[in-house]
Amino acid sequence: MRKNTQAVLDAWIAKEAKGNRGDSISTDGNTIYSYNTAIVVRTPDYSKEIAFMHSIGYPEFTQDTFVFATINTTKYSSTTSNQQSSLLAYFEANNRSYNEEINVPIGTTTLG
């Protein structure tokens, strides 16, 4: 994984901003952008649902039980494709569940 993609991924995991919108890759802590297009969006916090499941006797439910993010796999450029491939590899290597969206218009800032 390229160093700047790794730095943005690390910031996204920590829910911190890194870079500026319009950069080749950046994050506001919730969404990872390639240029100005969202390529990864974190799913909502499921803490209320998890607390409910625990209260009715299902302690095995955690945030990881739910889909972790939505990933835009639409092909735009070689730079974005490399970023998407690296991010998908992270999700797969770390057993993080995700939804995929395709045919997302360039410049889209939200997913799902």
Biopython code that builds the backbone (N, CA, C, O; Angstrom):
import numpy as np
from Bio.PDB.StructureBuilder import StructureBuilder

atoms = [
    (1, "MET", "N", (0.858, -1.176, 0.000)),
    (1, "MET", "CA", (0.000, 0.000, 0.000)),
    (1, "MET", "C", (0.904, 1.239, 0.000)),
    (1, "MET", "O", (1.877, 1.323, 0.749)),
    (2, "ARG", "N", (0.555, 2.177, -0.848)),
    (2, "ARG", "CA", (1.338, 3.423, -0.896)),
    (2, "ARG", "C", (1.265, 4.141, 0.442)),
    (2, "ARG", "O", (0.276, 4.034, 1.168)),
    (3, "LYS", "N", (2.319, 4.870, 0.754)),
    (3, "LYS", "CA", (2.436, 5.528, 2.050)),
    (3, "LYS", "C", (1.283, 6.502, 2.321)),
    (3, "LYS", "O", (0.741, 6.517, 3.426)),
    (4, "ASN", "N", (0.901, 7.318, 1.322)),
    (4, "ASN", "CA", (-0.179, 8.284, 1.572)),
    (4, "ASN", "C", (-1.526, 7.583, 1.735)),
    (4, "ASN", "O", (-2.365, 8.049, 2.506)),
    (5, "THR", "N", (-1.753, 6.475, 1.028)),
    (5, "THR", "CA", (-2.994, 5.714, 1.206)),
    (5, "THR", "C", (-3.015, 5.111, 2.606)),
    (5, "THR", "O", (-4.052, 5.134, 3.269)),
    (6, "GLN", "N", (-1.896, 4.578, 3.061)),
    (6, "GLN", "CA", (-1.813, 4.009, 4.409)),
    (6, "GLN", "C", (-2.052, 5.083, 5.465)),
    (6, "GLN", "O", (-2.758, 4.838, 6.443)),
    (7, "ALA", "N", (-1.478, 6.262, 5.282)),
    (7, "ALA", "CA", (-1.658, 7.344, 6.253)),
    (7, "ALA", "C", (-3.125, 7.765, 6.342)),
    (7, "ALA", "O", (-3.635, 8.013, 7.434)),
    (8, "VAL", "N", (-3.801, 7.845, 5.196)),
    (8, "VAL", "CA", (-5.221, 8.206, 5.194)),
    (8, "VAL", "C", (-6.051, 7.093, 5.822)),
    (8, "VAL", "O", (-6.969, 7.373, 6.593)),
    (9, "LEU", "N", (-5.747, 5.845, 5.510)),
    (9, "LEU", "CA", (-6.463, 4.720, 6.120)),
    (9, "LEU", "C", (-6.276, 4.732, 7.636)),
    (9, "LEU", "O", (-7.241, 4.544, 8.376)),
    (10, "ASP", "N", (-5.060, 4.947, 8.102)),
    (10, "ASP", "CA", (-4.801, 5.008, 9.549)),
    (10, "ASP", "C", (-5.619, 6.120, 10.199)),
    (10, "ASP", "O", (-6.190, 5.925, 11.272)),
    (11, "ALA", "N", (-5.679, 7.285, 9.555)),
    (11, "ALA", "CA", (-6.470, 8.397, 10.085)),
    (11, "ALA", "C", (-7.953, 8.044, 10.093)),
    (11, "ALA", "O", (-8.652, 8.337, 11.063)),
    (12, "TRP", "N", (-8.439, 7.419, 9.026)),
    (12, "TRP", "CA", (-9.854, 7.026, 8.941)),
    (12, "TRP", "C", (-10.205, 6.038, 10.050)),
    (12, "TRP", "O", (-11.249, 6.165, 10.689)),
    (13, "ILE", "N", (-9.337, 5.059, 10.278)),
    (13, "ILE", "CA", (-9.565, 4.081, 11.350)),
    (13, "ILE", "C", (-9.662, 4.793, 12.696)),
    (13, "ILE", "O", (-10.482, 4.430, 13.539)),
    (14, "ALA", "N", (-8.817, 5.813, 12.895)),
    (14, "ALA", "CA", (-8.819, 6.584, 14.143)),
    (14, "ALA", "C", (-9.912, 7.655, 14.171)),
    (14, "ALA", "O", (-10.042, 8.385, 15.153)),
    (15, "LYS", "N", (-10.698, 7.750, 13.094)),
    (15, "LYS", "CA", (-11.763, 8.744, 12.957)),
    (15, "LYS", "C", (-11.215, 10.171, 13.000)),
    (15, "LYS", "O", (-11.803, 11.064, 13.610)),
    (16, "GLU", "N", (-10.070, 10.358, 12.334)),
    (16, "GLU", "CA", (-9.418, 11.665, 12.258)),
    (16, "GLU", "C", (-9.323, 12.118, 10.805)),
    (16, "GLU", "O", (-9.295, 11.292, 9.892)),
    (17, "ALA", "N", (-9.274, 13.408, 10.598)),
    (17, "ALA", "CA", (-9.116, 13.956, 9.251)),
    (17, "ALA", "C", (-7.650, 13.880, 8.826)),
    (17, "ALA", "O", (-6.741, 13.959, 9.652)),
    (18, "LYS", "N", (-7.445, 13.724, 7.515)),
    (18, "LYS", "CA", (-6.084, 13.704, 6.953)),
    (18, "LYS", "C", (-6.169, 14.175, 5.518)),
    (18, "LYS", "O", (-6.957, 13.641, 4.737)),
    (19, "GLY", "N", (-5.368, 15.172, 5.158)),
    (19, "GLY", "CA", (-5.361, 15.691, 3.801)),
    (19, "GLY", "C", (-6.506, 16.658, 3.569)),
    (19, "GLY", "O", (-7.267, 16.983, 4.480)),
    (20, "ASN", "N", (-6.611, 17.105, 2.335)),
    (20, "ASN", "CA", (-7.642, 18.061, 1.937)),
    (20, "ASN", "C", (-8.468, 17.481, 0.807)),
    (20, "ASN", "O", (-7.934, 16.817, -0.082)),
    (21, "ARG", "N", (-9.776, 17.731, 0.838)),
    (21, "ARG", "CA", (-10.628, 17.300, -0.269)),
    (21, "ARG", "C", (-10.049, 17.829, -1.555)),
    (21, "ARG", "O", (-9.662, 18.994, -1.644)),
    (22, "GLY", "N", (-9.992, 16.978, -2.543)),
    (22, "GLY", "CA", (-9.394, 17.344, -3.817)),
    (22, "GLY", "C", (-8.004, 16.759, -3.975)),
    (22, "GLY", "O", (-7.497, 16.649, -5.092)),
    (23, "ASP", "N", (-7.362, 16.372, -2.825)),
    (23, "ASP", "CA", (-6.081, 15.662, -2.906)),
    (23, "ASP", "C", (-6.339, 14.306, -3.557)),
    (23, "ASP", "O", (-7.489, 13.885, -3.680)),
    (24, "SER", "N", (-5.283, 13.629, -3.970)),
    (24, "SER", "CA", (-5.478, 12.318, -4.598)),
    (24, "SER", "C", (-6.153, 11.346, -3.634)),
    (24, "SER", "O", (-6.896, 10.466, -4.070)),
    (25, "ILE", "N", (-5.906, 11.489, -2.324)),
    (25, "ILE", "CA", (-6.630, 10.705, -1.322)),
    (25, "ILE", "C", (-6.656, 11.512, -0.030)),
    (25, "ILE", "O", (-5.657, 12.121, 0.353)),
    (26, "SER", "N", (-7.817, 11.511, 0.641)),
    (26, "SER", "CA", (-7.979, 12.247, 1.894)),
    (26, "SER", "C", (-9.139, 11.642, 2.668)),
    (26, "SER", "O", (-9.904, 10.836, 2.137)),
    (27, "THR", "N", (-9.259, 12.040, 3.925)),
    (27, "THR", "CA", (-10.398, 11.611, 4.732)),
    (27, "THR", "C", (-10.829, 12.726, 5.672)),
    (27, "THR", "O", (-10.013, 13.539, 6.107)),
    (28, "ASP", "N", (-12.107, 12.753, 5.978)),
    (28, "ASP", "CA", (-12.626, 13.656, 7.000)),
    (28, "ASP", "C", (-12.843, 12.883, 8.306)),
    (28, "ASP", "O", (-13.395, 13.416, 9.269)),
    (29, "GLY", "N", (-12.405, 11.629, 8.324)),
    (29, "GLY", "CA", (-12.571, 10.769, 9.498)),
    (29, "GLY", "C", (-13.732, 9.807, 9.363)),
    (29, "GLY", "O", (-13.792, 8.801, 10.071)),
    (30, "ASN", "N", (-14.646, 10.102, 8.469)),
    (30, "ASN", "CA", (-15.792, 9.233, 8.220)),
    (30, "ASN", "C", (-15.796, 8.678, 6.799)),
    (30, "ASN", "O", (-16.212, 7.543, 6.565)),
    (31, "THR", "N", (-15.329, 9.491, 5.858)),
    (31, "THR", "CA", (-15.315, 9.128, 4.447)),
    (31, "THR", "C", (-13.902, 9.264, 3.909)),
    (31, "THR", "O", (-13.196, 10.221, 4.228)),
    (32, "ILE", "N", (-13.486, 8.288, 3.081)),
    (32, "ILE", "CA", (-12.223, 8.413, 2.357)),
    (32, "ILE", "C", (-12.574, 8.841, 0.938)),
    (32, "ILE", "O", (-13.429, 8.246, 0.282)),
    (33, "TYR", "N", (-11.890, 9.893, 0.482)),
    (33, "TYR", "CA", (-12.128, 10.449, -0.850)),
    (33, "TYR", "C", (-10.923, 10.212, -1.749)),
    (33, "TYR", "O", (-9.777, 10.312, -1.308)),
    (34, "SER", "N", (-11.187, 9.902, -2.989)),
    (34, "SER", "CA", (-10.170, 9.942, -4.029)),
    (34, "SER", "C", (-10.517, 11.173, -4.850)),
    (34, "SER", "O", (-11.550, 11.229, -5.517)),
    (35, "TYR", "N", (-9.635, 12.150, -4.785)),
    (35, "TYR", "CA", (-9.935, 13.469, -5.333)),
    (35, "TYR", "C", (-11.204, 13.964, -4.646)),
    (35, "TYR", "O", (-11.158, 14.158, -3.432)),
    (36, "ASN", "N", (-12.300, 14.180, -5.300)),
    (36, "ASN", "CA", (-13.521, 14.650, -4.634)),
    (36, "ASN", "C", (-14.625, 13.606, -4.625)),
    (36, "ASN", "O", (-15.793, 13.946, -4.436)),
    (37, "THR", "N", (-14.277, 12.350, -4.825)),
    (37, "THR", "CA", (-15.270, 11.288, -4.895)),
    (37, "THR", "C", (-15.106, 10.334, -3.716)),
    (37, "THR", "O", (-14.000, 9.871, -3.438)),
    (38, "ALA", "N", (-16.206, 10.040, -3.024)),
    (38, "ALA", "CA", (-16.169, 9.109, -1.889)),
    (38, "ALA", "C", (-15.854, 7.700, -2.393)),
    (38, "ALA", "O", (-16.502, 7.196, -3.311)),
    (39, "ILE", "N", (-14.844, 7.069, -1.773)),
    (39, "ILE", "CA", (-14.549, 5.679, -2.131)),
    (39, "ILE", "C", (-14.754, 4.729, -0.949)),
    (39, "ILE", "O", (-14.894, 3.524, -1.157)),
    (40, "VAL", "N", (-14.775, 5.238, 0.285)),
    (40, "VAL", "CA", (-15.092, 4.419, 1.463)),
    (40, "VAL", "C", (-15.875, 5.288, 2.435)),
    (40, "VAL", "O", (-15.468, 6.409, 2.742)),
    (41, "VAL", "N", (-17.009, 4.766, 2.923)),
    (41, "VAL", "CA", (-17.807, 5.460, 3.926)),
    (41, "VAL", "C", (-18.071, 4.507, 5.079)),
    (41, "VAL", "O", (-18.546, 3.389, 4.881)),
    (42, "ARG", "N", (-17.757, 4.962, 6.280)),
    (42, "ARG", "CA", (-18.002, 4.171, 7.491)),
    (42, "ARG", "C", (-19.505, 4.028, 7.716)),
    (42, "ARG", "O", (-20.263, 4.972, 7.491)),
    (43, "THR", "N", (-19.926, 2.869, 8.152)),
    (43, "THR", "CA", (-21.336, 2.672, 8.473)),
    (43, "THR", "C", (-21.628, 3.289, 9.843)),
    (43, "THR", "O", (-20.700, 3.613, 10.585)),
    (44, "PRO", "N", (-22.890, 3.451, 10.179)),
    (44, "PRO", "CA", (-23.245, 4.072, 11.460)),
    (44, "PRO", "C", (-22.741, 3.260, 12.650)),
    (44, "PRO", "O", (-22.400, 2.084, 12.532)),
    (45, "ASP", "N", (-22.708, 3.924, 13.786)),
    (45, "ASP", "CA", (-22.383, 3.273, 15.055)),
    (45, "ASP", "C", (-23.614, 2.468, 15.488)),
    (45, "ASP", "O", (-24.721, 3.001, 15.563)),
    (46, "TYR", "N", (-23.412, 1.217, 15.763)),
    (46, "TYR", "CA", (-24.525, 0.340, 16.143)),
    (46, "TYR", "C", (-24.579, 0.096, 17.647)),
    (46, "TYR", "O", (-25.077, -0.944, 18.078)),
    (47, "SER", "N", (-24.077, 1.027, 18.455)),
    (47, "SER", "CA", (-23.993, 0.797, 19.896)),
    (47, "SER", "C", (-25.358, 0.554, 20.545)),
    (47, "SER", "O", (-25.454, -0.245, 21.476)),
    (48, "LYS", "N", (-26.414, 1.223, 20.075)),
    (48, "LYS", "CA", (-27.743, 0.996, 20.657)),
    (48, "LYS", "C", (-28.239, -0.410, 20.342)),
    (48, "LYS", "O", (-28.798, -1.087, 21.205)),
    (49, "GLU", "N", (-28.031, -0.846, 19.100)),
    (49, "GLU", "CA", (-28.449, -2.189, 18.720)),
    (49, "GLU", "C", (-27.651, -3.243, 19.480)),
    (49, "GLU", "O", (-28.196, -4.266, 19.897)),
    (50, "ILE", "N", (-26.361, -2.987, 19.656)),
    (50, "ILE", "CA", (-25.503, -3.919, 20.381)),
    (50, "ILE", "C", (-25.943, -4.004, 21.842)),
    (50, "ILE", "O", (-26.041, -5.099, 22.397)),
    (51, "ALA", "N", (-26.207, -2.865, 22.463)),
    (51, "ALA", "CA", (-26.669, -2.859, 23.866)),
    (51, "ALA", "C", (-27.970, -3.639, 23.999)),
    (51, "ALA", "O", (-28.141, -4.396, 24.955)),
    (52, "PHE", "N", (-28.883, -3.466, 23.058)),
    (52, "PHE", "CA", (-30.139, -4.212, 23.094)),
    (52, "PHE", "C", (-29.877, -5.708, 22.989)),
    (52, "PHE", "O", (-30.432, -6.486, 23.765)),
    (53, "MET", "N", (-29.042, -6.123, 22.043)),
    (53, "MET", "CA", (-28.747, -7.550, 21.876)),
    (53, "MET", "C", (-28.104, -8.122, 23.134)),
    (53, "MET", "O", (-28.395, -9.255, 23.518)),
    (54, "HIS", "N", (-27.239, -7.356, 23.772)),
    (54, "HIS", "CA", (-26.631, -7.813, 25.026)),
    (54, "HIS", "C", (-27.694, -7.947, 26.107)),
    (54, "HIS", "O", (-27.667, -8.895, 26.892)),
    (55, "SER", "N", (-28.635, -6.997, 26.151)),
    (55, "SER", "CA", (-29.663, -7.012, 27.201)),
    (55, "SER", "C", (-30.615, -8.198, 27.077)),
    (55, "SER", "O", (-31.228, -8.605, 28.064)),
    (56, "ILE", "N", (-30.743, -8.757, 25.872)),
    (56, "ILE", "CA", (-31.637, -9.906, 25.709)),
    (56, "ILE", "C", (-30.870, -11.227, 25.614)),
    (56, "ILE", "O", (-31.423, -12.258, 25.230)),
    (57, "GLY", "N", (-29.570, -11.172, 25.976)),
    (57, "GLY", "CA", (-28.824, -12.410, 26.103)),
    (57, "GLY", "C", (-27.941, -12.817, 24.943)),
    (57, "GLY", "O", (-27.624, -13.998, 24.803)),
    (58, "TYR", "N", (-27.536, -11.874, 24.106)),
    (58, "TYR", "CA", (-26.643, -12.180, 22.989)),
    (58, "TYR", "C", (-25.352, -11.362, 23.112)),
    (58, "TYR", "O", (-25.165, -10.393, 22.377)),
    (59, "PRO", "N", (-24.462, -11.745, 24.035)),
    (59, "PRO", "CA", (-23.246, -10.956, 24.266)),
    (59, "PRO", "C", (-22.236, -11.011, 23.127)),
    (59, "PRO", "O", (-21.295, -10.218, 23.094)),
    (60, "GLU", "N", (-22.426, -11.945, 22.188)),
    (60, "GLU", "CA", (-21.462, -12.074, 21.097)),
    (60, "GLU", "C", (-21.586, -10.963, 20.054)),
    (60, "GLU", "O", (-20.716, -10.835, 19.193)),
    (61, "PHE", "N", (-22.648, -10.158, 20.114)),
    (61, "PHE", "CA", (-22.807, -9.060, 19.164)),
    (61, "PHE", "C", (-21.862, -7.924, 19.522)),
    (61, "PHE", "O", (-21.831, -7.460, 20.662)),
    (62, "THR", "N", (-21.083, -7.479, 18.524)),
    (62, "THR", "CA", (-20.162, -6.346, 18.675)),
    (62, "THR", "C", (-20.302, -5.463, 17.437)),
    (62, "THR", "O", (-21.036, -5.802, 16.509)),
    (63, "GLN", "N", (-19.608, -4.345, 17.424)),
    (63, "GLN", "CA", (-19.632, -3.477, 16.242)),
    (63, "GLN", "C", (-19.168, -4.251, 15.010)),
    (63, "GLN", "O", (-19.637, -4.002, 13.899)),
    (64, "ASP", "N", (-18.235, -5.200, 15.216)),
    (64, "ASP", "CA", (-17.722, -5.989, 14.102)),
    (64, "ASP", "C", (-18.753, -6.960, 13.533)),
    (64, "ASP", "O", (-18.555, -7.500, 12.444)),
    (65, "THR", "N", (-19.853, -7.189, 14.256)),
    (65, "THR", "CA", (-20.917, -8.057, 13.770)),
    (65, "THR", "C", (-21.618, -7.419, 12.569)),
    (65, "THR", "O", (-22.154, -8.116, 11.708)),
    (66, "PHE", "N", (-21.606, -6.112, 12.525)),
    (66, "PHE", "CA", (-22.317, -5.363, 11.496)),
    (66, "PHE", "C", (-21.382, -4.994, 10.349)),
    (66, "PHE", "O", (-20.161, -5.082, 10.479)),
    (67, "VAL", "N", (-21.957, -4.588, 9.246)),
    (67, "VAL", "CA", (-21.160, -4.156, 8.095)),
    (67, "VAL", "C", (-20.352, -2.933, 8.510)),
    (67, "VAL", "O", (-20.897, -1.978, 9.063)),
    (68, "PHE", "N", (-19.066, -2.969, 8.244)),
    (68, "PHE", "CA", (-18.135, -1.954, 8.713)),
    (68, "PHE", "C", (-18.122, -0.703, 7.829)),
    (68, "PHE", "O", (-17.971, 0.410, 8.333)),
    (69, "ALA", "N", (-18.281, -0.882, 6.509)),
    (69, "ALA", "CA", (-18.190, 0.264, 5.598)),
    (69, "ALA", "C", (-18.819, -0.071, 4.253)),
    (69, "ALA", "O", (-19.099, -1.231, 3.949)),
    (70, "THR", "N", (-19.033, 0.954, 3.467)),
    (70, "THR", "CA", (-19.426, 0.805, 2.072)),
    (70, "THR", "C", (-18.257, 1.279, 1.223)),
    (70, "THR", "O", (-17.692, 2.347, 1.456)),
    (71, "ILE", "N", (-17.904, 0.461, 0.231)),
    (71, "ILE", "CA", (-16.771, 0.774, -0.628)),
    (71, "ILE", "C", (-17.256, 0.970, -2.052)),
    (71, "ILE", "O", (-17.956, 0.125, -2.611)),
    (72, "ASN", "N", (-16.874, 2.096, -2.626)),
    (72, "ASN", "CA", (-17.175, 2.420, -4.017)),
    (72, "ASN", "C", (-16.119, 1.729, -4.879)),
    (72, "ASN", "O", (-14.937, 2.063, -4.796)),
    (73, "THR", "N", (-16.537, 0.768, -5.707)),
    (73, "THR", "CA", (-15.594, 0.044, -6.560)),
    (73, "THR", "C", (-15.708, 0.450, -8.037)),
    (73, "THR", "O", (-15.213, -0.249, -8.921)),
    (74, "THR", "N", (-16.359, 1.573, -8.284)),
    (74, "THR", "CA", (-16.451, 2.100, -9.645)),
    (74, "THR", "C", (-15.053, 2.476, -10.124)),
    (74, "THR", "O", (-14.264, 3.040, -9.366)),
    (75, "LYS", "N", (-14.751, 2.166, -11.367)),
    (75, "LYS", "CA", (-13.440, 2.481, -11.931)),
    (75, "LYS", "C", (-13.447, 3.900, -12.509)),
    (75, "LYS", "O", (-14.305, 4.253, -13.319)),
    (76, "TYR", "N", (-12.472, 4.703, -12.073)),
    (76, "TYR", "CA", (-12.342, 6.075, -12.560)),
    (76, "TYR", "C", (-10.990, 6.297, -13.226)),
    (76, "TYR", "O", (-10.925, 6.720, -14.380)),
    (77, "SER", "N", (-9.917, 6.014, -12.504)),
    (77, "SER", "CA", (-8.568, 6.253, -13.005)),
    (77, "SER", "C", (-7.641, 5.210, -12.407)),
    (77, "SER", "O", (-8.029, 4.483, -11.493)),
    (78, "SER", "N", (-6.426, 5.132, -12.913)),
    (78, "SER", "CA", (-5.488, 4.153, -12.356)),
    (78, "SER", "C", (-5.133, 4.503, -10.910)),
    (78, "SER", "O", (-4.953, 3.604, -10.089)),
    (79, "THR", "N", (-5.032, 5.776, -10.590)),
    (79, "THR", "CA", (-4.735, 6.179, -9.212)),
    (79, "THR", "C", (-5.842, 5.721, -8.272)),
    (79, "THR", "O", (-5.565, 5.096, -7.248)),
    (80, "THR", "N", (-7.084, 6.023, -8.609)),
    (80, "THR", "CA", (-8.212, 5.620, -7.762)),
    (80, "THR", "C", (-8.318, 4.104, -7.694)),
    (80, "THR", "O", (-8.592, 3.561, -6.623)),
    (81, "SER", "N", (-8.109, 3.407, -8.803)),
    (81, "SER", "CA", (-8.168, 1.942, -8.798)),
    (81, "SER", "C", (-7.117, 1.353, -7.861)),
    (81, "SER", "O", (-7.402, 0.388, -7.152)),
    (82, "ASN", "N", (-5.918, 1.910, -7.845)),
    (82, "ASN", "CA", (-4.881, 1.439, -6.925)),
    (82, "ASN", "C", (-5.287, 1.681, -5.478)),
    (82, "ASN", "O", (-5.075, 0.822, -4.621)),
    (83, "GLN", "N", (-5.867, 2.838, -5.202)),
    (83, "GLN", "CA", (-6.339, 3.139, -3.844)),
    (83, "GLN", "C", (-7.435, 2.161, -3.436)),
    (83, "GLN", "O", (-7.393, 1.599, -2.341)),
    (84, "GLN", "N", (-8.413, 1.957, -4.314)),
    (84, "GLN", "CA", (-9.515, 1.035, -4.012)),
    (84, "GLN", "C", (-8.994, -0.372, -3.763)),
    (84, "GLN", "O", (-9.442, -1.036, -2.829)),
    (85, "SER", "N", (-8.065, -0.836, -4.573)),
    (85, "SER", "CA", (-7.504, -2.181, -4.400)),
    (85, "SER", "C", (-6.798, -2.313, -3.060)),
    (85, "SER", "O", (-6.943, -3.326, -2.376)),
    (86, "SER", "N", (-6.037, -1.298, -2.684)),
    (86, "SER", "CA", (-5.334, -1.323, -1.399)),
    (86, "SER", "C", (-6.315, -1.331, -0.231)),
    (86, "SER", "O", (-6.126, -2.064, 0.739)),
    (87, "LEU", "N", (-7.347, -0.525, -0.326)),
    (87, "LEU", "CA", (-8.337, -0.459, 0.752)),
    (87, "LEU", "C", (-9.128, -1.762, 0.853)),
    (87, "LEU", "O", (-9.384, -2.248, 1.954)),
    (88, "LEU", "N", (-9.512, -2.325, -0.283)),
    (88, "LEU", "CA", (-10.194, -3.627, -0.268)),
    (88, "LEU", "C", (-9.303, -4.703, 0.349)),
    (88, "LEU", "O", (-9.782, -5.547, 1.105)),
    (89, "ALA", "N", (-8.022, -4.677, 0.033)),
    (89, "ALA", "CA", (-7.086, -5.653, 0.602)),
    (89, "ALA", "C", (-7.036, -5.523, 2.122)),
    (89, "ALA", "O", (-6.982, -6.531, 2.827)),
    (90, "TYR", "N", (-7.054, -4.281, 2.637)),
    (90, "TYR", "CA", (-7.093, -4.078, 4.089)),
    (90, "TYR", "C", (-8.345, -4.713, 4.689)),
    (90, "TYR", "O", (-8.262, -5.448, 5.673)),
    (91, "PHE", "N", (-9.510, -4.426, 4.092)),
    (91, "PHE", "CA", (-10.765, -4.957, 4.617)),
    (91, "PHE", "C", (-10.756, -6.485, 4.613)),
    (91, "PHE", "O", (-11.181, -7.113, 5.583)),
    (92, "GLU", "N", (-10.280, -7.073, 3.541)),
    (92, "GLU", "CA", (-10.269, -8.531, 3.441)),
    (92, "GLU", "C", (-9.253, -9.150, 4.397)),
    (92, "GLU", "O", (-9.542, -10.172, 5.020)),
    (93, "ALA", "N", (-8.075, -8.552, 4.523)),
    (93, "ALA", "CA", (-7.039, -9.088, 5.417)),
    (93, "ALA", "C", (-7.437, -8.984, 6.883)),
    (93, "ALA", "O", (-6.975, -9.768, 7.713)),
    (94, "ASN", "N", (-8.297, -8.014, 7.204)),
    (94, "ASN", "CA", (-8.697, -7.795, 8.595)),
    (94, "ASN", "C", (-10.119, -8.269, 8.884)),
    (94, "ASN", "O", (-10.703, -7.917, 9.909)),
    (95, "ASN", "N", (-10.666, -9.064, 7.977)),
    (95, "ASN", "CA", (-12.009, -9.625, 8.145)),
    (95, "ASN", "C", (-13.056, -8.570, 8.485)),
    (95, "ASN", "O", (-13.918, -8.784, 9.337)),
    (96, "ARG", "N", (-12.969, -7.438, 7.813)),
    (96, "ARG", "CA", (-13.955, -6.372, 7.983)),
    (96, "ARG", "C", (-15.009, -6.517, 6.900)),
    (96, "ARG", "O", (-14.683, -6.572, 5.714)),
    (97, "SER", "N", (-16.257, -6.579, 7.299)),
    (97, "SER", "CA", (-17.318, -6.724, 6.309)),
    (97, "SER", "C", (-17.596, -5.373, 5.651)),
    (97, "SER", "O", (-17.431, -4.315, 6.259)),
    (98, "TYR", "N", (-18.021, -5.443, 4.397)),
    (98, "TYR", "CA", (-18.302, -4.218, 3.661)),
    (98, "TYR", "C", (-19.345, -4.496, 2.586)),
    (98, "TYR", "O", (-19.527, -5.628, 2.137)),
    (99, "ASN", "N", (-20.014, -3.431, 2.196)),
    (99, "ASN", "CA", (-20.894, -3.447, 1.035)),
    (99, "ASN", "C", (-20.140, -2.778, -0.095)),
    (99, "ASN", "O", (-19.288, -1.920, 0.138)),
    (100, "GLU", "N", (-20.451, -3.170, -1.312)),
    (100, "GLU", "CA", (-19.855, -2.524, -2.480)),
    (100, "GLU", "C", (-20.921, -1.741, -3.228)),
    (100, "GLU", "O", (-22.074, -2.161, -3.319)),
    (101, "GLU", "N", (-20.520, -0.613, -3.752)),
    (101, "GLU", "CA", (-21.373, 0.151, -4.663)),
    (101, "GLU", "C", (-20.619, 0.318, -5.966)),
    (101, "GLU", "O", (-19.419, 0.594, -5.974)),
    (102, "ILE", "N", (-21.327, 0.151, -7.058)),
    (102, "ILE", "CA", (-20.727, 0.339, -8.368)),
    (102, "ILE", "C", (-21.549, 1.369, -9.153)),
    (102, "ILE", "O", (-22.663, 1.716, -8.762)),
    (103, "ASN", "N", (-20.999, 1.837, -10.234)),
    (103, "ASN", "CA", (-21.641, 2.842, -11.078)),
    (103, "ASN", "C", (-21.971, 4.120, -10.320)),
    (103, "ASN", "O", (-23.033, 4.713, -10.509)),
    (104, "VAL", "N", (-21.053, 4.532, -9.465)),
    (104, "VAL", "CA", (-21.210, 5.768, -8.699)),
    (104, "VAL", "C", (-20.639, 6.906, -9.541)),
    (104, "VAL", "O", (-19.480, 6.839, -9.952)),
    (105, "PRO", "N", (-21.417, 7.936, -9.804)),
    (105, "PRO", "CA", (-20.910, 9.054, -10.614)),
    (105, "PRO", "C", (-19.730, 9.742, -9.950)),
    (105, "PRO", "O", (-19.691, 9.884, -8.728)),
    (106, "ILE", "N", (-18.770, 10.167, -10.758)),
    (106, "ILE", "CA", (-17.617, 10.901, -10.234)),
    (106, "ILE", "C", (-18.105, 12.162, -9.532)),
    (106, "ILE", "O", (-19.033, 12.819, -10.003)),
    (107, "GLY", "N", (-17.488, 12.497, -8.417)),
    (107, "GLY", "CA", (-17.890, 13.671, -7.636)),
    (107, "GLY", "C", (-18.898, 13.365, -6.550)),
    (107, "GLY", "O", (-19.234, 14.252, -5.766)),
    (108, "THR", "N", (-19.398, 12.124, -6.476)),
    (108, "THR", "CA", (-20.348, 11.736, -5.437)),
    (108, "THR", "C", (-19.640, 11.768, -4.086)),
    (108, "THR", "O", (-18.536, 11.240, -3.953)),
    (109, "THR", "N", (-20.264, 12.381, -3.088)),
    (109, "THR", "CA", (-19.611, 12.530, -1.788)),
    (109, "THR", "C", (-20.210, 11.658, -0.686)),
    (109, "THR", "O", (-19.714, 11.664, 0.441)),
    (110, "THR", "N", (-21.260, 10.914, -0.994)),
    (110, "THR", "CA", (-21.851, 9.995, -0.013)),
    (110, "THR", "C", (-22.123, 8.671, -0.702)),
    (110, "THR", "O", (-22.240, 8.609, -1.926)),
    (111, "LEU", "N", (-22.222, 7.626, 0.081)),
    (111, "LEU", "CA", (-22.538, 6.301, -0.443)),
    (111, "LEU", "C", (-23.635, 5.686, 0.413)),
    (111, "LEU", "O", (-23.817, 6.070, 1.568)),
    (112, "GLY", "N", (-24.357, 4.745, -0.147)),
    (112, "GLY", "CA", (-25.346, 3.996, 0.621)),
    (112, "GLY", "C", (-26.694, 4.645, 0.656)),
    (112, "GLY", "O", (-27.619, 4.115, 1.270)),
]
sb = StructureBuilder()
sb.init_structure("model")
sb.init_model(0)
sb.init_chain("A")
sb.init_seg("    ")
for serial, (resi, resn, name, xyz) in enumerate(atoms, 1):
    if name == "N":
        sb.init_residue(resn, " ", resi, " ")
    sb.init_atom(name, np.array(xyz, "f"), 0.0, 1.0, " ", f" {name:<3s}", serial, name[0])
structure = sb.get_structure()
